[in-house]
Each structure stands twice: as structure tokens, then as C-alpha cells.
Amino acid sequence: MICEEASAAIVALPHSESDAAHFVSKNGKTWYKNPPPSRRIRAHNVINYKQNKPRPSNKMVYDPLSIFRSLITEDIVRIIILATNHKANQVATTWNENNSTKPKQCKALTLKEFDSFMAIILYAGLTKSNSKPARELWNSSHAPIYKAALSHDRFVSITKFIRFENVNSRPQRLLTSKTAAIDDIWLMLQANLEAAYTPHSSVTVDGQLFPYHGRTHFTQYQLFPYHGRTHFTQYLPYKPAKYGIKVSHKL
């Protein structure tokens, strides 16, 4: 069906031309009465490319845990656990020095707890609950997966102490890199992503919004909606979140 505005713009044809195969609008655009016939794709439109990297194995493709382990590898997890435990011990030591009558013991983060922590993070994002207060997720109205994975207090504790590098050497590394706090993890993750997928000429590249609230010292390509203090917050009027941080990666 042609709308009234479109039909008004079409040039009226004489009766002898009413059987023509197409119409011509005032702006010169041609409108065909019938769809084009299906035909074989021309050779120059067929995309052929050489797969120069190994494709993921069947286990990696169909097993979600294997996919996760291929991206967040043991080396990455080891760095996070060591850095997190180091930070927690540091805070506990400082507290005990200033509060000798009320000493606190630090519980070390284990691999099982880290997996549970990541499961909560991923599930909250999947169910659009990642912007809700943590305590609300542990209420009876939400899925029992949160209570089954970790207690609320333990989740908050891990969130408070989680680190991705050696905090003691950060001041020196910040002199040469604004992303010193995540450099090692970031580079390892990008290498794993590149190994897991080989783009070709038909790939489409687009940006992605990630909610983020806090302080930071690095610039990025992907836009993070950001509310905080930083010297490189960018204003992008065409984005739903007008202010954000960009993440870039050159291949």
C-alpha cells in the first residue's frame, strides 16, 4: 500500500502508459511494480576469506563455562585473587594496628568464591539487575541464585577489596600509564578475545554502552555512562548518556 504523501508525489501516467513496469516520482526516483527476480549471486559479491586463525573447538562453542575460561583464563584469575587478598590483608593490618582491642581477621578469596562472585555479576547483568542495590538482590523477591552463590556480606566484602594489580607498585606505573590499575588484565583479556574470534570483511563494528559510576584515570573507546570526577570525561550529545569515558583498541 502506498501512503497518501507518496502517491501524491508520483507522476500521473497517460492511459497508454498505465501498463508500464514502473512509476517515476517527481524527484526522479523509479518505483517498480514487481520485486526483482531471484538470481544467482554474482561472483564479485561472494565473500571468500582465509581463516588464518584456528576456529574454536566444539566444546568451546557449546559449553558456556569453556567459553568463559577461554576469555577469563587461569592467569587472569590468579592475578585478581592475589591482588584482592593482598588488599584485604593490607586493610586488616591497618585496622588491627589502630584498633588492637578489636582485631579483625581477613578471609582469603578462593577460586570457588571468585567463580561465584563472577556468576552473580554476569547473572545480574543478564537480568538487567546490575544497577540495583546489592542488598535488594538478596531479598526473597529475587532469584535464589544470589543467596545460593554467596552471602550478601561476603559479596560486598569482595567488591570492596577486589583489585587487578599490585597496589604497592601502582604509583610508579601511573607515571607511564593512566591505565596502570588494569593494564595487565586488560591486555590479557584483549589477547584472549582476539584469539577466540577472527573478523573478516563482512564484520560490522559498533560502540556499546556500559553503565559505570566511580573515579578513573584512563580514556577508552567504548562509551561508559559516567558520573564522577575525571579530567577526560567526554560530552557526546548524540548518546543517551551525554557524558562518558571512551575505550579504544587498535588491531
C-alpha positions in Angstrom: 0.0 0.0 0.0 1.4 3.5 -0.9 0.8 6.3 1.6 -1.1 9.4 0.5 2.0 11.6 0.6 3.9 9.1 -1.6 1.1 8.6 -4.0 0.7 12.4 -4.5 4.4 12.6 -5.5 4.1 10.0 -8.2 3.7 11.4 -11.8 0.3 10.5 -13.3 0.9 8.5 -16.5 -1.2 8.6 -19.6 -3.7 5.7 -20.1 -1.4 4.2 -22.8 1.5 4.1 -20.3 -0.6 2.7 -17.4 0.7 -0.8 -18.1 4.4 0.2 -17.7 6.5 -1.9 -15.4 7.4 1.1 -13.1 6.4 4.6 -11.9 8.6 7.6 -11.7 8.2 10.1 -8.8 8.7 13.9 -9.1 12.2 13.6 -7.7 13.2 11.1 -10.4 13.1 8.0 -8.3 11.9 4.9 -10.0 9.3 2.6 -8.3 8.9 -0.9 -9.8 5.6 -2.7 -9.6 7.1 -6.1 -9.1 10.0 -7.3 -7.0 13.2 -8.1 -8.8 13.6 -11.8 -9.8 15.8 -14.1 -7.7 19.0 -14.9 -9.4 22.4 -16.3 -8.5 24.8 -14.1 -6.6 27.4 -12.6 -8.8 31.0 -13.9 -8.3 32.3 -10.5 -7.2 29.7 -10.3 -4.4 30.6 -13.7 -2.9 32.9 -13.2 0.1 35.7 -15.7 0.5 38.4 -15.3 3.1 41.2 -17.4 4.5 40.8 -18.5 8.1 44.2 -17.7 9.4 43.4 -18.5 13.0 42.1 -21.7 14.4 38.3 -21.9 14.9 37.1 -22.5 18.4 36.6 -26.2 19.3 33.1 -27.7 19.6 33.5 -27.8 23.3 34.3 -24.1 23.5 31.4 -23.2 21.3 28.7 -25.2 23.1 29.9 -25.1 26.7 29.4 -21.7 28.3 32.0 -22.5 31.1 34.6 -23.3 28.5 33.9 -20.0 26.7 34.3 -18.2 30.0 37.6 -20.0 30.8 39.0 -19.2 27.4 38.4 -15.5 28.0 39.0 -15.2 31.7 41.9 -17.5 31.9 43.6 -19.0 35.0 46.4 -16.4 34.6 43.9 -13.6 34.9 42.1 -15.2 37.8 45.4 -15.8 39.6 46.3 -12.1 39.3 42.9 -10.9 40.6 42.9 -13.3 43.6 46.4 -12.4 44.7 45.8 -8.7 44.3 42.5 -8.9 46.1 43.9 -10.9 49.0 46.8 -8.5 49.3 44.5 -5.5 49.5 42.3 -7.2 52.1 45.3 -8.1 54.3 46.6 -4.6 54.0 43.3 -3.1 55.2 43.0 -5.7 58.0 46.6 -5.0 59.2 46.0 -1.2 59.3 42.8 -1.8 61.2 44.4 -4.0 63.8 47.3 -1.5 64.3 44.8 1.2 65.2 42.3 -1.0 67.0 44.2 -3.5 69.0 41.3 -4.3 71.3 39.0 -5.2 68.4 41.2 -7.1 65.9 39.8 -8.4 62.7 40.8 -11.4 60.7 40.9 -11.4 56.9 39.3 -14.2 55.0 41.2 -15.0 51.8 39.4 -15.1 48.5 39.3 -18.6 47.0 38.8 -19.7 43.4 35.4 -21.1 44.2 34.3 -17.8 45.7 35.7 -15.9 42.7 33.6 -18.0 40.4 30.5 -17.4 42.5 31.3 -13.7 42.5 31.6 -13.6 38.7 28.4 -15.7 38.3 26.5 -13.1 40.4 27.9 -10.2 38.3 27.0 -11.9 35.0 23.6 -13.0 36.1 22.7 -9.6 37.4 23.7 -8.1 34.1 21.8 -10.7 32.2 18.6 -10.0 34.1 19.0 -6.2 34.0 19.5 -6.1 37.8 23.1 -4.7 37.8 22.0 -1.2 38.6 20.0 -2.2 41.7 21.5 -2.0 45.2 23.3 -5.2 46.2 21.1 -5.8 49.3 18.0 -5.7 47.1 19.2 -8.7 45.1 19.4 -10.8 48.2 15.7 -10.2 49.1 13.2 -13.0 48.8 11.6 -11.3 45.8 14.6 -12.0 43.6 16.1 -15.3 42.3 17.6 -17.6 44.9 20.8 -17.8 42.9 22.3 -14.9 44.8 21.8 -16.5 48.2 23.0 -19.8 46.9 26.2 -18.4 45.4 27.4 -16.1 48.2 26.1 -14.3 51.2 25.4 -10.6 50.8 28.1 -9.6 53.3 30.8 -11.7 51.5 29.8 -10.3 48.1 30.1 -6.7 49.4 33.5 -7.6 51.0 34.8 -9.0 47.7 33.5 -5.9 45.9 35.3 -3.6 48.3 38.7 -5.3 48.1 38.8 -6.6 44.6 42.0 -5.4 42.8 43.6 -6.2 39.4 47.2 -5.4 40.0 49.9 -4.9 42.7 48.7 -1.8 44.5 52.2 -1.1 46.0 53.8 -0.5 42.6 50.9 1.4 41.2 52.3 5.0 41.8 55.4 4.2 39.7 53.4 2.6 36.9 50.9 5.5 36.8 53.8 7.7 35.7 53.9 6.0 32.4 50.3 4.6 32.1 47.0 6.1 33.2 45.5 2.6 33.0 48.1 1.1 35.4 45.3 -0.3 37.7 44.1 -2.7 35.0 46.8 -2.8 32.3 47.9 -6.4 32.8 44.3 -7.8 32.9 43.1 -5.6 30.1 45.9 -6.7 27.7 45.5 -10.3 28.5 41.7 -10.2 28.0 42.1 -8.4 24.7 44.6 -11.1 23.5 42.1 -13.8 24.5 39.3 -12.1 22.7 41.4 -11.8 19.5 42.3 -15.5 19.7 38.7 -16.5 20.1 37.3 -14.7 17.1 38.6 -13.9 13.6 36.8 -11.0 11.9 36.6 -10.7 8.1 35.3 -8.2 5.5 31.6 -8.6 6.4 32.0 -7.7 10.1 30.2 -4.7 11.4 31.8 -2.6 14.2 29.7 -0.6 16.6 30.0 1.0 20.0 28.5 -0.3 23.2 27.2 1.4 26.3 28.2 0.1 29.7 26.9 1.7 33.0 29.8 2.9 35.2 29.9 5.0 38.3 33.2 6.0 40.0 36.6 7.6 39.7 39.0 6.6 37.0 42.2 7.8 35.3 42.0 6.3 31.8 40.4 7.0 28.4 38.6 4.4 26.5 36.9 3.7 23.1 33.6 2.2 24.2 31.4 4.8 25.9 30.8 4.2 29.6 27.9 6.4 31.0 29.9 8.0 33.8 29.1 10.1 36.9 32.2 11.1 38.8 35.4 13.2 38.8 37.8 12.8 35.9 39.9 15.0 33.6 38.9 13.3 30.4 35.1 12.9 30.6 33.7 13.4 27.1 30.5 15.1 26.1 28.6 13.2 23.3 25.2 14.9 22.6 24.1 12.0 20.3 24.4 9.4 23.0 21.7 8.5 25.6 24.3 9.1 28.3 25.7 12.6 27.4 28.9 12.3 29.4 31.1 9.3 29.3 34.5 7.7 29.0 35.9 6.1 25.8 37.9 2.9 25.4 39.9 2.3 22.2 41.8 -0.7 20.9 43.8 -0.8 17.7 44.1 -4.2 15.9 
